[in-house]
Amino acid sequence: MDETRGTRAPGRASRDAFIASTGRLLRRQGYGATGLNEIVRRSGAPRGSLYFHFPGGKEELAAAAMERTGEELRVAIAAVIGSRPRASESLSALIDGLGAGLEASGYRDGCPIATVTLEAAGASETVRLAAERVFNSWLAELERGLVADGLDAEQAARRALLVLSAIEGALLLARARRDLAPLQAVRDELAALASHR
Amino acid sequence: MDETRGTRAPGRASRDAFIASTGRLLRRQGYGATGLNEIVRRSGAPRGSLYFHFPGGKEELAAAAMERTGEELRVAIAAVIGSRPRASESLSALIDGLGAGLEASGYRDGCPIATVTLEAAGASETVRLAAERVFNSWLAELERGLVADGLDAEQAARRALLVLSAIEGALLLARARRDLAPLQAVRDELAALASHR
């Protein structure tokens, strides 16, 4: 930390704080309910630096937060995918981990970018492109694991789309029902599908 | 219409108009971006009757709109599920229909209740319970089709959760990417899964 601090632009800590607080708010309550006032207050950073770092305002800040939380989850997916001998076992572990996190948050912390994507991708190309990049980065990790497991590139691309879609949808249903049954069903059905090939 | 009009409460048309405009706005832009002013303006109904019909305000109105659009989609699902000899063919037709609707709307009209569920289910028990009821009504139709296709009740419940989760997630990914590949992948993978049993 100390070695690199000297090379940082002034206010880099503020920029990070804005992104972190935006990421948490987007995950819990989405884009529409999250105002710049709340982002500034929770960040603890000076309000005056917000437009210095994010001249594009809330859209630009949301996109930066989506990229940040998206990259954190990509790293987590990559770690789990490589952790088990079979892709299907890795996927089960990934789904169980997401379910445990959701339950521990009182069914509030689902996918960090799904809510803002549904709300804003239609009106903001900035937000849509951030969402597309993040989803594609997750798909690439899933594909890598499926190819290592023996699927060809085309099968892996299709299967990865099913896997990510099913996980995203199960996180949605789990929030509505306040139970983990959708995630458990997806886990078991995907495992069954993997055993057929 | 004329026969029943006499028995309707005064302002029933206003109530319907509020619900219809709320449903369209929740589908396109979600809960946070939808204000009561816009709902009233688009409904064409008198503002003064809003709190008469919906004393619970925006939460109650959102729940009513979710139930309405949810019931419309349940009827559509039931019609498609019974339209083909095999459940897997019906599901493919359902997914293609949802994809065609999404594309025709410029990738704006996905699931009518997913956005509001992700935004508001954590903070509003009224919204969460409406979402839970609607998702369960769709699951029941899917289960019915899967049982008719030979799955036992437990298998059908699990498979229906996978199917609905995958469709919801694919609608999300399709909106982010502005392409139908996620829905097509889900359709093809679910058909392959069905052929194994």
Interface residues (C-beta under 8 A of the other chain):
Chain A: R28 Q29 G30 Y31 G32 A33 T34 G106 Y107 R108 G110 A114 T115 T117 L118 E119 A121 G122 A123 R128 A131 E132 F135 N136 A157 R158 R159 L161 L162 L164 S165 A166 I167 E168 G169 A170 L172 L173 R175 A176 R177 R178 A181 P182 A185 V186 D188 E189 L190 A192 L193 H196
Chain B: R28 Q29 G30 Y31 G32 A33 T34 G106 Y107 R108 G110 A114 T115 T117 L118 E119 A121 G122 A123 R128 A131 E132 F135 N136 A157 R158 R159 L161 L162 L164 S165 A166 I167 E168 G169 A170 L172 L173 R175 A176 R177 R178 A181 P182 A185 V186 D188 E189 L190 A192 L193 H196
